[in-house]
Amino acid sequence: MTSSNQSQTVESSDNPTLPDVDQHIVKPNAPVVGKIHATRLCSASRKAAGFARHIEIDVSGTPLENSWHAGQSFGIIPPGTTENGKPHKLRLYSIAAPTGGETGDGTILTTTVKRLIDEHWDSHNLVTGVCSNYLCNLNVGEEITLTGPVGKRFLLPSQPELHDYIFIATGTGIAPFRGMITDLLNAKVKSKIALLMGAPYETDLLYHDTLLNWEAENENFSYHTAISRHTTPDQDSKLYVQDRLAHDNSGELIGMLKSGRTLIYICGIAGMELGVFQTLAKLLDPQELAQYLQIDPEIASEIDHWERKMIPKKIKKTKRMFLEVY
């Protein structure tokens, strides 16, 4: 899954080198127009607490065609104006497609979008996300204004076969991992690949059937779910994604964490990373932990009292930890 401009630097298993990717090919002041190619719900059930859609966009004939790497984002400019009469600002969305797009020729860009529907805590008025609902309301054939791609740090390494991978996602944080894992499986690397997917309810799991099929078809890929608001036949207590690391009965995940090959990628709602960091600090000895995190000695013995504001001043990730939260 490399492009002609990808870095050819030789890397070691403990020092990943990222590809040199293009950014901002399409700038916000000169966006291009794509067309909706497909749109469908991607939650495990229509009874899910929220509405999440897999949206495919045809960018053929535009500079965005065949221009992105899995892990990057693209921009959407919703139509209309704000209450102050100003044009809506650009919104960024993670690309859910592999590097070659849904069809392999770089023409179909995808993303995963959850509708924002809420109630204002003071006025009690309904609050709906401007861009998320605009996107989810679009039908096949309708046009959409796009920019991008964006991102040069949340990527697979240039030589993916040198590493194993633990991907940790909540909600639509699954989007970049759908593309990354597809790239790894298509490249037929022998690396171990584990995905930890967190959701409030089983019905909220995204791309669930697809991920189960990938697990059944690829012996090097494992899929682990963490349901936080109820128990399941496979989960006798409520779990967040970091708890799934701690409740690894097979020993697979802890074995990967202790390995010198493993890279950790985290994507999802802001705040989830702190729980993951605390769990890693409890599971690993100092030398093993140092592969992923550098901890200020002042807080090393007070793991349960860590706060998010300590990141990155007192808790710093290494080059083997990749983080994208929103």
N, C-alpha and C positions, 0 to 999 in steps of 0.2 A: 504494500500500500504506500508506495513512495512516489513522489513527483520528481520531475527533472531538476528542480531547484532544491531538492532535499539535501541536507548536510550529509557528507560522506565521511565525517569524522568517525574513527573507530572508537567504540565505547566499551567500557568494562561493565560487568553485571552489577557493580555497586555504584556506578557513576553514569546514569542514563544521559544520553545526548538526544535532544529533541530536534525534529526536523526544522529546517529554515522555511517557514511558510509565508505566503503572501497575505497581506491584510489591506483592508480599505480599498479594494479594487473598485468598488462602487461607493462613492462618498455621499453623505446625506444631502449635499447641495446639488447632486446630480443623480438621483435614484433611478432605478430601472423598474420595469413593470413585469411581473410574473403572473401566471394564471393558476388558479386552484385546480389541481389534477385529481385529488381525492381527499375526502374527509370522513372520519369515522370515530366513534367512541372507542377508546382503548383501555377503559377500566375493565376489571374482571366481571362486572355485572352492571346492568342498567340500574340496579338498586343502589349503586355506590352513593356515598354521601356527597360527593362532588361530581362535576362533569369535566372529564378530560378527553381531549380529542387529539388524534393523530392526523396531522394536516400535511398533505403533499402539495408542493408548488412546482410548476413547470417553469424553469428558468432558461429553457433552450433559446439560443439566439441572443442572449444577453451576456455581458462580461462575467456574470456569476456562474455561467455554465462551466462545470468541471474545474471550479476554482477553490474549493474548500477542502479541509481535512476534518475528519471526525474529531470532535472535541471543540471545534470553533463555534462561534455564534454568528447570527446575521441580524440585520436591523429591519424593523417594520415601522412605517410612518402611517398611523391611522388617519383617515380623512376627517375633515371638519376642524373645528376650533374649540379652544377652551372657553370657560365662562367669561374670560377677559378678552375674548375675540382673537387670541393668538393661535397659530397652528399648533397642533399637538406635537409633542416632542417624540423623538425617536425612541423606540423600545427595542431592547435586545432579547433574542430568544436563542436557546441552545439548538444546535443542529442535531437532529435525531437520525440523520441518514449516515451511512458509511461514506468513506472518502469518494467513492465513485457514484454516489447517489443510489436511489432505490432500484434503478434499472441498469446500473453499471456504466452508463455512458455520461454521467455527470449532469444530466438534465433535470432530474427530479430531486429537489431539496425538501427536507421534511423537518417538522418540529412537533413538540408535544405541548399542548396548551390546556391549562385548567381555567375554567370560567371563574372570575372573581365576582361572587354574589354575597353581599354582607349587609349589615344594618349599622348605621352610624350610632355610636354609643350615646351621643348627646341628643341629636335631633330625632333619632329613630327612623330617619329616612333610609330608603333602600340605596345601597352603594353598589354600583356595578363597574367592573374594570373596563376602562375605555377600550384598550387594545385587545385584551383577552376575549371579550365578548364579540368585538368586531371580527376577530379571526374565526371564532367558533361559529359565527352566523353566516360566514361565506359559503357559497355553494360552488360546485364544480363549474369551471369556465369563467368565474368572476375574476377580475383583475385585482392585484395587490401591489403596493409600492415597496420596494426592497433596497437594502444597502448591504455592504459587507464584503467579504467575511471579516470577523474580528477574533483575535485571540492567538497567542503564540506560546503560552505556557501550559495550558491544560490539554496536552496532546500525548499520544503514544510515542515511545522512544523511536529513534531512527532504526534501531535493530531490535525489534520486538521479541525475537526468539531468545534474547539473552536474559529475559526477565519473566517472573511470574506476576500475577496481578490480582489484587483485591479491590473491587469496586464497591463503594458504599453509597447508596442512594436513598433519598426519601422523595416521595411524590414525583413531580415532573423532573426531578434531578436524575431520573433514569434516562432522559433524552440523550445526552452525550454518550452514555455507556452503551446504549443500543447501537450507535454507530461504531464505537470503538471495539466492542465485542464482535460485531459483524466483521470488521476489518481483520481482527485476529483469527477468527474462525475461517474466513475466506483465504487467509494467507497460510492456513494449515500449520500454524506454529504448534509445537508440542508443549508449550508453556502451560502451567496451571493457571486457570482463570476462575475466580470465585466472585459472584455477585451477591451482595447483601442488600435486600430491598425492604424498606420500611414503609408501613402504611397504617392508618388508624384501624381500618377494618379490612378483612379479606377482600371485600368487594371493591376496595380502592386500589388494589394492586394493578399496576399498569403493564400491558403487554404480557400478562401472566401466562397465557397459553403458549405464546411464542417462546418465552423463556423456558417453560417446562419442556417444550419440544427440543430446544437447543441442548438442554441437559441430557435428554434421552439419546440424542444423536451424537453427542461429543463427550467422550470419556474424560477429557481434560477440563470441562466446564461444569461448575456446580452452582446451583441457585438456592439461596437461603432467604427465607422471608422472616420478617419481624413485625408482628401485629401488636399494636400498643394499647388497644382498647377492649380486647376480649381474648379469650383463649381459643385454641383450635385443636383438632385431633393430633396435630403434630407439635403443638406448643401448649404446655400445661400451665403457663403463666404469661402475663402480659409482658411484651418485650419491645424495647426500642432497638435500633440497629446496633448500638454499642453492646447491648445485652446479648445479642446474637453472637458476638465475638466471644463473650464470656461463657455462653451456654453452648459451646462447640463440642458436642458429645463425641463426634467422630475424631476430633483432634486435627482435622485437616487444616482449619484456619490458623490455629496456634502454630502448627508446623510451618505453614507458609510465612507467618509473621516472624518466626525465628530464623528463617532462611535469609541468606545473603542475596537472593535473587529478586525478592518481592518488592513491588511498588504498590503504594496505596493511593487510590483516587477517591475523593469524597465530593459529592454534589447533592445539594438540596437546600432546605430552609436554613437560614442563618441561625446559629446556636447549636446545631447538631454536632458540629466539629468538636466542641468542648467535651461532650460526653464520650466521643470516640477517643480523644486524647487521654482522658482520665482512665478509660478502660485499658488502653495500651500501656499506660504507666503502671497499672496494677498487674497486668498479665506478663510483662516482659521485664527481664533484669536490666540494669542500667546500660550495659553494653548493647543489648538487643534493641532497647528503646532508642538509643542514640542513632540508630540507622534511620529513624523517622522524625524524631523530635529532639531538640536541644532544650533542656530544662534548666532554668536558673536554680542553682543550689539552694537558694533561700526558700523555695517553695517545693522542693523535691519530696519532702516528707509530709506535705500537707495536701495530698492529691484531692481529697474530698472537699477542700475549701478553694479549689481553683475557680477563677471567674473568667468569663470571656474577655474582659478587658486586659487580662494578662497576655493575650495573643496580639501581636507577636513580640512584645517586649520581654516577657519572661518565659514564654512558651513559643519556640520558633520551629517551624517545620524545616526539614532538610530537603534536598533535591529528590529524595525518594518518596516524598509525600506531595500530592497534588490536591489543591483545594479550590472549589468554586461553590460559594454559597450566596444566597440572595434573600 
